[in-house]
Amino acid sequence: MKTAIYIGKNKKTNTFVCPNCKNKILKKKSFFSRKQKCPRCETNLIFTKFSGSGFAKGFCLSMILFILLITSIFIAPILSSKLTLGDKILDESFKYTSNTWQNTEISESLAYLCDLNEDDEEKIYCVYNFINDNTKYGITRNLDKVSNSLNKPEDIFSKPSLCRDVSVLAKSIFDNMGIENEFVLEPNHVYNKVFLNNKTYIVDIAKNKFKNGN
């Protein structure tokens, strides 16, 4: 038994071609799948509009359109950004946590204290220096005691912390001071980049790095 090739339709019928003798055969649009002999060569045929070149072309076109749609919605924004999808998720998660920490006493108090400095660089260095001097960085101490989730703001100065803890706290303080800043994500590491008066500062508290702006 062979499959009749579906080649198109008009208002009332579907058109098929016998693969053996190339005879055109018309079928009503209401049918789904039927077996029948070709009127010309009597080859046993099965008729289904979902077989043959017509369906293959339609399916391929649908798949191409679907892939293009997915690419435009999800893939293109990632390729145009320096961040991977995983980094984007982390970045948004850290930003959300930082926003909630802005209302904590620790963040507000340190922002007020460091903002008392008149020099712009001293304001930024004050945040870096205070957190750096008063935290125990978990990566160099008892990793088994470091939680998989972020420390609470009040626990950062009493428990081992990771780069994510100190970076999120630093961002909340900079935000309270009205200083533009962002996270920089690297493999297994995150730190802060600060922008003030046309200068950029690298604030990597976990690695004891403070780079003056240019």
DOTOR-725026 format. One record per residue (C-alpha): z, x, y. Coordinates in Angstrom, 2 decimals. Layout:
N
[[Z X Y]] ...
# end
This chain:
214
[[0.00 0.00 0.00]] [[-0.91 1.27 3.44]] [[0.39 0.43 6.91]] [[-1.96 -1.25 9.34]] [[-2.12 0.64 12.62]] [[-0.91 -1.30 15.65]] [[-3.20 -0.62 18.63]] [[-2.26 -3.26 21.21]] [[-2.01 -6.90 22.11]] [[-3.48 -9.63 24.31]] [[-1.93 -12.91 25.44]] [[-1.66 -14.52 21.99]] [[-2.32 -11.89 19.34]] [[-1.51 -8.36 18.20]] [[-4.38 -6.11 17.17]] [[-4.25 -3.84 14.10]] [[-6.71 -1.50 12.42]] [[-7.05 -0.99 8.69]] [[-6.52 2.75 8.05]] [[-9.03 2.63 5.20]] [[-12.13 0.90 6.64]] [[-11.20 0.82 10.36]] [[-11.60 -2.93 10.45]] [[-9.84 -4.66 13.36]] [[-7.42 -7.39 12.32]] [[-5.75 -9.89 14.66]] [[-2.26 -11.28 14.05]] [[-0.28 -13.88 15.94]] [[2.41 -12.46 18.23]] [[5.12 -14.51 16.51]] [[5.00 -12.53 13.26]] [[7.27 -9.54 12.54]] [[6.20 -7.97 9.25]] [[3.84 -9.32 6.58]] [[1.85 -8.03 3.63]] [[-1.81 -8.85 3.36]] [[-5.13 -7.49 2.07]] [[-7.74 -6.24 4.49]] [[-10.49 -8.90 4.67]] [[-13.17 -6.21 4.52]] [[-12.06 -3.59 1.96]] [[-9.20 -5.54 0.33]] [[-6.76 -2.66 0.77]] [[-3.16 -3.86 0.48]] [[-1.65 -3.57 3.96]] [[1.70 -4.13 5.57]] [[1.60 -5.27 9.17]] [[4.36 -4.34 11.57]] [[4.00 -3.85 15.31]] [[6.70 -1.22 15.09]] [[4.57 1.20 13.10]] [[1.60 3.42 13.79]] [[0.55 5.33 16.87]] [[1.43 2.57 19.35]] [[5.10 2.60 18.43]] [[5.22 6.40 18.25]] [[3.78 6.74 21.74]] [[6.08 4.08 23.13]] [[9.12 5.61 21.49]] [[8.30 9.10 22.77]] [[7.76 7.80 26.29]] [[11.08 5.94 26.18]] [[12.90 9.05 24.98]] [[11.33 11.18 27.73]] [[12.36 8.68 30.40]] [[15.88 8.52 28.94]] [[16.23 12.32 28.93]] [[14.98 12.53 32.53]] [[17.50 9.88 33.56]] [[20.41 11.67 31.89]] [[19.29 14.97 33.41]] [[19.10 13.56 36.93]] [[22.51 11.92 36.68]] [[24.59 14.49 34.80]] [[22.80 17.80 34.31]] [[21.11 18.44 37.67]] [[24.35 18.33 39.74]] [[25.94 20.85 37.36]] [[22.95 23.21 37.46]] [[22.89 23.06 41.27]] [[26.56 24.00 41.40]] [[28.25 27.25 40.52]] [[30.87 25.30 38.56]] [[30.42 24.20 34.98]] [[31.30 20.66 33.95]] [[34.65 21.88 32.58]] [[35.36 23.73 35.82]] [[34.52 20.64 37.87]] [[37.00 18.60 35.86]] [[39.69 21.26 36.30]] [[38.94 21.58 40.01]] [[39.31 17.84 40.57]] [[42.47 17.77 38.46]] [[44.03 20.62 40.45]] [[43.05 18.98 43.75]] [[44.63 15.69 42.70]] [[47.88 17.41 41.70]] [[47.91 19.44 44.90]] [[47.56 16.27 46.96]] [[50.58 14.74 45.25]] [[52.59 17.93 45.80]] [[51.99 17.81 49.55]] [[54.75 15.23 49.86]] [[57.35 17.36 48.09]] [[60.19 19.02 49.98]] [[59.16 22.48 48.77]] [[55.59 22.20 50.03]] [[56.55 20.65 53.36]] [[59.37 23.16 53.98]] [[57.25 26.23 53.21]] [[54.40 24.87 55.33]] [[56.78 24.43 58.27]] [[58.31 27.89 57.76]] [[54.99 29.76 57.50]] [[53.40 27.82 60.34]] [[56.01 29.29 62.71]] [[54.09 32.58 62.64]] [[51.83 32.94 65.66]] [[49.28 35.20 63.96]] [[46.79 33.36 61.73]] [[46.78 36.03 59.04]] [[50.57 36.11 58.99]] [[50.63 32.36 58.33]] [[48.45 32.80 55.26]] [[50.28 35.92 54.10]] [[53.62 34.10 54.47]] [[52.54 31.55 51.83]] [[51.24 34.27 49.53]] [[54.31 36.49 49.95]] [[56.95 33.80 49.51]] [[55.45 32.39 46.30]] [[54.65 35.85 44.94]] [[58.18 37.14 45.53]] [[59.93 34.14 44.05]] [[57.95 33.27 40.91]] [[57.92 34.64 37.39]] [[54.34 34.83 36.25]] [[54.15 33.53 32.67]] [[51.24 35.68 31.57]] [[53.40 38.82 31.68]] [[56.55 37.18 30.36]] [[57.51 34.87 27.44]] [[54.25 33.02 26.94]] [[55.90 30.85 24.30]] [[58.09 29.37 27.05]] [[55.16 28.45 29.28]] [[54.27 24.75 29.15]] [[50.71 23.64 28.45]] [[50.92 21.37 31.49]] [[51.57 22.26 35.11]] [[55.13 23.03 36.12]] [[56.77 20.67 38.54]] [[56.99 22.10 42.09]] [[60.78 22.42 41.84]] [[60.45 24.39 38.59]] [[57.91 26.98 39.73]] [[60.59 29.28 41.13]] [[62.89 28.96 38.11]] [[60.52 28.88 35.12]] [[57.63 31.11 34.01]] [[54.47 29.93 35.77]] [[50.76 30.47 35.34]] [[48.04 31.04 37.93]] [[47.34 27.30 37.99]] [[50.93 26.50 39.01]] [[51.10 28.90 41.93]] [[47.53 28.14 43.06]] [[48.12 24.39 43.16]] [[51.37 24.88 45.06]] [[49.68 27.25 47.52]] [[46.89 24.74 48.17]] [[49.38 21.97 48.87]] [[51.11 24.21 51.43]] [[47.86 25.25 53.12]] [[46.82 21.60 53.25]] [[50.12 20.69 54.90]] [[49.45 23.41 57.46]] [[45.99 22.00 58.14]] [[44.28 25.19 56.90]] [[41.00 24.81 55.02]] [[41.13 26.21 51.50]] [[39.69 25.79 48.03]] [[40.22 26.79 44.42]] [[38.20 29.61 42.85]] [[37.84 29.15 39.10]] [[37.08 32.03 36.77]] [[37.36 32.26 32.97]] [[41.07 31.69 32.20]] [[42.05 32.15 35.86]] [[42.27 30.30 39.17]] [[43.22 31.43 42.67]] [[42.81 30.35 46.30]] [[40.23 31.08 48.96]] [[41.35 30.32 52.52]] [[39.20 29.81 55.62]] [[40.61 30.19 59.12]] [[38.94 31.01 62.44]] [[35.66 32.13 60.87]] [[37.44 34.42 58.42]] [[37.83 34.16 54.66]] [[40.97 35.24 52.82]] [[41.43 35.77 49.08]] [[44.89 34.65 47.98]] [[45.36 35.53 44.31]] [[49.12 35.21 43.88]] [[49.13 35.58 40.10]] [[47.38 38.96 40.31]] [[49.26 40.15 43.41]] [[46.08 40.27 45.49]] [[45.81 39.35 49.14]] [[42.52 40.28 50.78]] [[42.17 40.18 54.56]] [[39.41 38.01 55.93]] [[36.14 39.33 57.33]] 
# end
